[in-house]
């Protein structure tokens, strides 16, 4: 997981996890990763995004599969009623 600047340049990764899973053909599995603001906040600016990269390999052939997901961060609106 890393920050991506508004220019498209990726910063250094600030979190990595490794999971070993065996997924039978035609099936899927979900792996959840929770990231708190305290963890990503110091790495992102106002116009940045987070980039998650996931990779896996087919054991029998050694073929590598990779996927990237970019999440654009938005500051929530704050409304105060006095």
C-alpha positions in Angstrom: 0.0 0.0 0.0 1.4 3.4 -1.0 0.4 6.9 -1.6 0.1 8.2 -5.2 0.7 11.9 -5.8 -1.6 13.9 -7.9 1.1 13.8 -10.6 0.8 10.0 -10.8 4.1 9.3 -9.0 4.0 6.6 -6.4 5.6 7.1 -3.0 7.4 4.4 -1.1 5.2 1.6 0.3 4.2 2.2 3.9 2.4 -1.1 4.5 2.9 -4.7 3.2 1.2 -7.9 4.0 1.7 -11.4 2.7 -1.0 -14.0 2.6 -0.6 -17.5 1.3 -3.8 -19.0 -0.2 -4.7 -21.9 -2.4 -7.7 -20.9 -4.5 -9.2 -23.7 -6.6 -9.9 -23.0 -10.3 -13.0 -21.0 -10.9 -13.3 -19.9 -7.3 -12.4 -16.7 -5.5 -11.4 -15.7 -2.0 -11.5 -12.4 -0.2 -8.7 -11.0 2.0 -9.5 -8.0 4.1 -7.0 -5.4 5.0 -8.1 -2.6 7.4 -6.0 0.7 7.2 -6.7 3.4 9.7 -6.2 7.2 9.2 -3.4 7.1 11.7 -1.6 4.7 9.5 -2.1 6.4 6.1 -2.6 10.0 7.1 1.1 10.9 7.4 1.7 9.6 3.9 -1.0 11.4 1.8 -1.6 15.0 0.9 -4.9 16.7 0.0 -4.9 15.5 -3.7 -3.3 12.1 -3.3 -4.7 8.6 -3.6 -3.9 5.3 -2.1 -2.6 2.5 -4.4 -3.0 -1.1 -3.4 -1.1 -3.7 -5.4 -1.9 -7.4 -5.2 0.1 -10.1 -6.8 -0.1 -13.9 -6.9 1.3 -16.8 -8.8 0.0 -20.0 -10.4 2.0 -22.7 -8.6 2.0 -25.2 -11.5 3.1 -22.8 -14.2 4.8 -20.0 -12.3 2.6 -17.4 -14.1 2.3 -14.2 -12.1 -0.9 -12.3 -11.8 -1.0 -8.7 -10.5 -3.7 -6.1 -10.0 -3.7 -2.5 -8.9 -6.5 -0.6 -7.2 -6.4 3.2 -6.7 -8.6 4.8 -4.1 -9.1 8.5 -4.3 -9.5 10.0 -0.8 -12.1 12.7 -0.1 -12.3 15.0 2.9 -15.8 14.7 4.3 -18.0 17.8 4.6 -18.3 19.2 8.1 -21.4 21.0 9.1 -21.8 22.7 12.5 -25.1 23.9 13.9 -24.9 26.4 16.7 
